[in-house]
Structure formats: C-alpha cells, structure tokens
C-alpha cells in the first residue's frame, strides 16, 4: 500500500465529509474518532474510511500518534477535519511519492481562513506545515495542543497549498479560544510555569501587537483586527486560567494569593 491518510476527529459532522472527499485518491483513509456524538464516525464510514473510536482523550499529539500507528502505507499524509487537499496538492503528492524520492519528509503551504476570509498576513501566511512523510521517519510530539511533527532528517518542500477552514464564524472562535486556553493552561502547569493576572494581561497585549502590528494583521482589514483580538483573548485566558489554578491551590493550602 502506497499512501495512507490519517485524520483525528471529535464531533466533526460539519467537516468530515468534505474533508474525506478531497483525499479519496489515497490507498487508505484512517479516521480515529474520539467518541463523537454527532454521527461523525458513521459519516466517515460511509465515505469509505477505516474508522476506530477511542473513549479517552490523551491530547492532540498522542491521539495523532495513535492514528499513525494504524496506518500501513509506505507514505502517510496527516490532515485535520477542517483542512482540504486542493487538486494541485493532490497531484503534487502523487507525483512526488511515485518518483521514489530520496527525501522522507515534506512540508507544504497552508492557507487558512478566518470567518470566511483567507488571511494573507497576521502570521498566518506563509504557513508551512509538515504533513507528508515516509512511515517510520516522523512522529508527533506528545503536546496536548499545538503538536509538532518531528522528522528524522531534512524536510523538503512541495509548492501546492492546503486549505484550512479554521474558523467559519465567531461561535467557533469562542469555542476554540476556550478549549485551547484550558489545554494551554495545563501545559503551563506541566512545565511548572507560574502566572499572575498581570502576566496574563501582558501576554495578551503582546499577542495582539505581534499579530496586528509586527505580523501586519492590519493589512487583512477588519477581520485582521478581529483575529488579533481573538489571539489576545486566547493568550490572556491561557495565563489567567493558570493563575487561577495556582490561586486555588494556594487557597486550599490556607495561603491565598492575590
């Protein structure tokens, strides 16, 4: 078997069908579902995917490694449910792996949208992601969020883009800000990082200026401003939640912190 595609999901009814439609060229498609309640697994099966279901959630990195362990193809392409492989990228992937390349790991550019607009600045473009690799030559980090694919050896580049429909509306923005800031706070805790309300404010302010000014988010118009604000909120809440963890721990010890 030449090419395996792996996707992890949880309640991705709105995305999974269109996602799988763009990877129908693969020899196998594996969907590892985390106990979805909206029929995601059934939709994936109806699209011809091999579906496995887990009840626990170990984090994004470990879950993707679980999916990777199910793949049997010589090559593996990892995508998320809200991503789409363009026809140009499909053709470049097939041409590349058919040529028996000496390289084992490839990245390609990802173009992401925010509330219906593809963002050309704001730190979102260019966004090179490592997603195509020879099985056994790369593995995901164990991070709870913002996992990375760690490659053995150099990473070559493809030119065609992948599309990322990351935030269709503000509801999805708020949902992800909440979920990711909670996971991020736990990551800070695992690393032994401290936080205060003032550090949360400072980190949030820096996230705004980095996105809007230094990464030229103002060139993305009004939605560039909205993105900078949501980045600031996510960063602020990550550190604020860590601060509250510490404050609650201190309260239980009888030494409340400010």
C-alpha positions in Angstrom: 0.0 0.0 0.0 1.4 3.3 -1.1 -0.4 6.2 0.7 -2.3 6.3 4.0 -4.2 9.4 5.1 -4.9 9.8 8.9 -7.5 12.1 10.4 -8.4 12.5 14.1 -12.0 13.8 14.9 -14.4 14.7 17.6 -17.9 15.9 16.6 -16.8 17.0 13.1 -20.1 16.3 11.3 -19.9 19.7 9.6 -16.4 19.0 8.1 -15.6 15.3 7.8 -17.5 14.5 4.6 -15.9 17.4 2.6 -12.5 16.6 4.1 -12.6 13.0 3.1 -13.8 13.9 -0.4 -10.5 15.7 -1.0 -8.4 12.6 -0.1 -10.2 9.9 -2.0 -7.1 9.4 -4.0 -5.3 7.7 -1.1 -5.0 3.9 -0.8 -6.5 4.0 2.7 -8.0 6.7 4.9 -8.0 6.2 8.7 -10.3 8.2 10.9 -9.6 8.0 14.6 -12.7 9.4 16.3 -12.9 10.5 19.9 -16.3 9.3 21.0 -18.3 11.8 18.7 -22.0 12.2 19.5 -23.0 13.8 16.2 -22.5 10.9 13.8 -19.0 11.7 12.6 -17.9 8.1 12.7 -20.8 6.9 10.6 -20.3 9.6 8.0 -16.6 8.7 7.8 -17.5 5.0 7.3 -20.0 5.9 4.5 -17.1 7.8 2.8 -15.0 4.6 2.8 -12.7 5.4 5.7 -11.5 2.8 8.2 -12.8 4.1 11.5 -11.5 3.4 15.0 -13.0 5.0 18.1 -11.4 5.9 21.4 -13.2 7.0 24.6 -10.3 8.8 26.3 -8.6 11.9 25.1 -4.8 12.0 25.7 -4.2 15.2 23.8 -3.7 16.1 20.1 -0.1 14.8 19.8 -0.7 11.4 21.4 -4.0 10.9 19.6 -2.4 11.6 16.2 0.3 9.0 17.1 -2.4 6.5 17.8 -3.8 7.2 14.3 -0.3 6.9 12.8 0.1 3.5 14.4 -2.9 2.3 12.5 -1.5 3.3 9.1 0.1 0.6 6.9 1.0 2.7 3.8 4.6 3.4 2.9 3.7 7.1 2.9 1.4 8.9 5.4 -0.5 12.2 4.9 -1.9 13.7 8.1 -4.7 16.2 7.8 -7.3 17.7 10.1 -11.1 17.6 9.5 -11.2 21.3 8.8 -8.5 21.0 6.1 -8.9 20.4 2.4 -6.3 19.0 0.0 -6.5 21.0 -3.2 -6.4 19.3 -6.6 -3.0 20.9 -7.2 -1.6 19.5 -3.9 -3.1 16.1 -4.7 -1.3 15.9 -8.0 2.0 17.1 -6.5 1.8 14.5 -3.7 1.1 11.6 -6.1 3.8 12.7 -8.5 6.3 13.1 -5.6 5.7 9.7 -4.0 5.6 7.9 -7.3 9.0 9.2 -8.2 10.6 7.2 -5.2 12.2 10.4 -3.8 15.3 10.3 -1.6 13.6 12.6 0.8 11.4 11.1 3.5 9.5 14.2 4.9 7.7 17.0 3.1 6.0 20.2 4.1 3.7 22.4 2.0 2.0 25.8 2.5 -1.4 26.1 4.3 -3.8 28.9 3.5 -6.2 29.5 6.5 -9.5 31.3 6.6 -11.0 33.3 9.5 -14.7 33.9 9.5 -14.8 33.4 5.7 -11.7 35.3 4.7 -8.4 33.8 3.8 -5.8 35.6 5.9 -2.7 36.7 3.9 -0.9 38.3 6.8 -1.3 38.2 10.6 1.3 35.5 10.9 -0.9 33.0 9.1 0.8 33.3 5.7 3.1 31.7 4.7 2.3 28.8 7.0 4.4 25.8 6.2 3.2 22.6 7.7 4.9 19.2 7.8 2.3 16.6 6.9 3.6 14.1 4.3 6.2 11.6 5.4 7.5 8.1 4.8 6.1 5.9 7.6 8.7 5.4 10.4 10.5 8.7 9.5 8.4 11.1 11.6 6.3 11.1 14.7 4.1 13.6 16.5 5.2 15.3 19.7 3.3 14.5 22.9 1.9 18.0 23.3 -1.7 18.4 24.4 -2.2 21.2 21.9 -0.1 22.7 19.1 1.6 19.3 18.5 4.5 19.2 16.1 5.6 16.5 13.7 9.2 15.6 14.5 11.1 14.4 11.4 14.2 12.2 11.1 16.3 14.1 8.7 15.8 17.1 6.5 12.4 18.4 5.3 11.7 19.0 1.6 9.0 21.3 0.3 6.0 20.9 -2.0 4.6 24.0 -3.6 0.8 23.5 -3.9 -1.3 24.7 -0.9 -3.6 23.1 1.5 -6.8 25.0 2.6 -7.6 25.4 6.2 -11.2 26.3 7.1 -10.2 27.1 10.7 -13.0 29.4 11.9 -16.2 29.6 10.0 -17.8 32.1 12.5 -17.3 33.7 15.8 -19.0 30.9 17.6 -16.2 28.6 16.5 -13.6 31.2 17.5 -15.0 31.5 21.1 -15.3 27.7 21.4 -11.7 27.2 20.3 -10.4 30.0 22.5 -12.0 28.4 25.5 -10.8 24.8 24.8 -7.3 25.7 23.7 -6.7 28.1 26.6 -7.7 25.4 29.1 -5.4 22.9 27.4 -2.7 25.6 27.3 -3.0 26.3 31.0 -2.5 22.6 31.7 0.6 22.6 29.5 2.0 25.6 31.6 1.2 23.6 34.7 3.1 20.5 33.4 6.1 22.7 32.6 6.0 24.2 36.1 5.3 27.7 34.7 3.9 30.3 37.0 1.4 33.1 36.1 -0.3 36.1 37.5 -3.2 38.3 36.4 -0.7 40.9 35.3 1.4 38.5 33.3 -1.9 37.3 31.7 -2.6 40.9 30.7 0.9 41.4 29.4 1.0 38.2 27.4 -2.4 39.0 25.9 -1.3 42.6 24.9 1.9 41.2 23.3 -0.2 38.7 21.3 -2.3 41.5 20.0 0.6 43.7 18.9 2.5 40.8 17.5 -0.4 39.8 15.3 -1.7 43.2 14.3 1.4 45.3 14.1 4.5 43.1 13.7 2.9 40.5 11.6 0.9 43.2 9.7 -2.5 42.0 10.5 -3.8 45.4 9.7 -3.4 44.5 6.0 -6.1 41.9 6.5 -8.7 44.6 7.1 -11.3 44.5 9.8 -11.1 40.7 10.2 -7.3 41.1 10.7 -8.2 43.3 13.7 -10.8 40.7 14.9 -8.2 38.0 14.6 -5.6 40.0 16.6 -8.2 40.5 19.3 -9.1 36.8 19.5 -5.4 35.9 19.6 -5.0 38.3 22.5 -8.0 36.7 24.3 -6.8 33.2 23.8 -3.3 34.1 25.2 -4.8 36.1 28.1 -7.2 33.3 29.1 -4.4 30.7 28.9 -2.3 32.6 31.5 -5.3 33.7 33.5 -6.5 30.1 33.9 -3.0 29.1 35.0 -3.1 31.9 37.5 -6.4 30.7 38.9 -5.1 27.2 39.2 -2.2 28.5 41.4 -4.6 30.7 43.3 -7.0 27.8 44.1 -4.1 25.6 45.1 -2.8 28.3 47.5 -6.3 28.8 48.9 -6.5 25.1 49.7 -3.2 25.3 51.5 -4.5 28.2 53.5 -2.2 30.8 51.9 -4.4 32.7 49.4 -2.6 34.6 46.6 -3.6 37.9 45.2 
